[in-house]
Amino acid sequence: MTSYQAALTADAAKWLVARGINREAASTFRLGVVGNPFPGHSRHRGFLVIPYLDRDGKPLMVRFRCLQEHDHRAYGHGKYMTLDGDIPRMFNVGAVHRAGDEIHICEGELDAVILSMLGLHAVAIPGAKLWFSRHRRMLAGFSRVWVWGDPDDAGAELTNKITRALRSAKGVRLKVGDVTDTYLAGGPSAIFDLIQPKELTAA
Ligand SMILES: [Zn+2]
């Protein structure tokens, strides 16, 4: 993992900056690139490595994201990939331990990185199929769980699943795009405006 982190290429760093993620955040989240692949990773050469860190910052599993703008299927892979046998986990699970009364659930890992950069405690569940009852138990103690599902059908499915499971959960109404799109378009205030208490937005 450390060798992948060291292999964060200038191109990948530039790609991350274009998505609002600075060097510091990339380093905190130990983002990297598959340079010299470990056995079993060769088909992910050149991919962004997104480690799922435990609460102490140790990687539990990784997810790969293709950095090319092309039809990923035509190249025989998905935009995001995991290794066979990895059990689905919550991204940035340490946030559950560090957060106070409120926590944020994003759909994309890099969306959770953006919210973390803004000082919010954020995890990611990349899709409704990856939401499990143990996640509900992990989040049951929070007084507010904000759900940042993407503004599409898949995002609505994730948001609905979580808001049905947790009374404290509230879907955030993203309009411009996902968290990253919203942040790139309007900066931090575009994010914070979406989670104002009702009485403040009405004023
Ligand atoms: Zn691809």
Residues whose N, C-alpha, C, O or C-beta is under 5 A from the ligand:
A	BS01	ZN	C66 Q68 H72 G78
